[in-house]
Amino acid sequence: MNLLKKLPLFLLPLLLLTACRKNKLETTGTLKIDFQNGIPSCYSIYTEASYYSSIRTPLYQAGYRPAAIEVVFDGNTVTFKGLNYGNYVLSACSYGTLAVQVVAGGTRTYKF
């Protein structure tokens, strides 16, 4: 941890991107996130190219509490299922590592 404090700040993004490159994005797939241990207040989708401009959206509205949410990705399209207002589609970068970051006090990151 002391080593991280000594690194120049401009090297930190490079270090993070290098660590993320181990899990490469497949062209198609589905990820199901189970919320049995609590409901996160938001989630974000990011890629290597847009790491600092995360897309954040409320996960639930007015009493609606899904047991799970399904994230379906195909090429440049990411679809979120399990929300009370239907599917929510976001545009993602066409390359890089795609991860779903679930924030609920702590952070759990699911990588494809």
N, C-alpha and C positions, 0 to 999 in steps of 0.2 A: 504494500500500500504506500510506503514511503517513496517507492520508485515513481508512482503516479504523480506524486506531489512535485517531483523534480523534473518531470517532463515539460517541455515547452507546450503552451496551450494549443499552438497550431498543429501539434502532432496528435492530440486527443481524438479528433474526428477520424483521422487515418487509422488509429488504433482500433476504434469502434467498428469501422467499416471492415477492417481486416478480420476482426473477430466474427463478424456477421457473415462473411463469405463462406464459412464452413457449411452453411445450410442454404443451398441454392433453391431458387423458386422453380417448381415444376410448372408445366404449361397449364395443367388443369388439376383440380382437386377440391376436396371439401374438408373443413375443419369444424368440429362440433365442440363448443365450450360449455361445460357443465357448471352451473352456479349453485350447487347444493350447499356449499360452504359460505354462502353470502352473495348478495347482489352487488356487483361493482357499479359505481356511479357513471362510469363512462368507459369508452374504449378508444383506441386509436389504431389506425393503419398507417404504416410508413414503409418506405423502401430506402435503399441505400442512397438513391438520388434525391429523396425528399425527407431525409432524416430529421431535419430541423423544422420542417413544416408539417407536423403531424396533423392528421384529420381527426377531430374529436367530435363525438356526437353523443347526446344523452342516450343511455341504454334503455331506460324505461320511463313511462309517463303515467302520472295520476293513478297510482294503485296497480298498474299492470306489472307483474313480476314473472317474467318467463323463467322456466326451469333450466333452459339452455338456449343458446343462440348458435346458429349455424352460419359459418362463413364459407361461401362458395366463390372460388376464383377461377377464371378462364381467360387466359391472355391478359388483356388490359382491363378487364371488368371484374370488380369485386362486389358480390351480392351478400347482404346480411339478411338472414331469415330469422323469424322468431320475434320480430318487433310488432307492436300492436297496430302500427300504421302501415303494415305490409312490408314488402321487401324494400331495402334501401340500397341503392347502387352508387358506388363511388368509383371514380376513375383512379387507377394506379399507374405507376410507371411501367413501361413494357419490359424492364429488365431489373435485376437486382434481387436482393433477399426481401421477401415479404414476411412481415411478422404482425401478429395481433397482440397488442399490449393491453392487458386487463388490469385496471387500477382499482384496488379496494383496500385502502390502508397500505398494503404492500403492492408490489408489482409482479405479475406473472407474465412471462412472455412465451408465446407459442410460435415456433418457427416452422415453416414448411421446408 
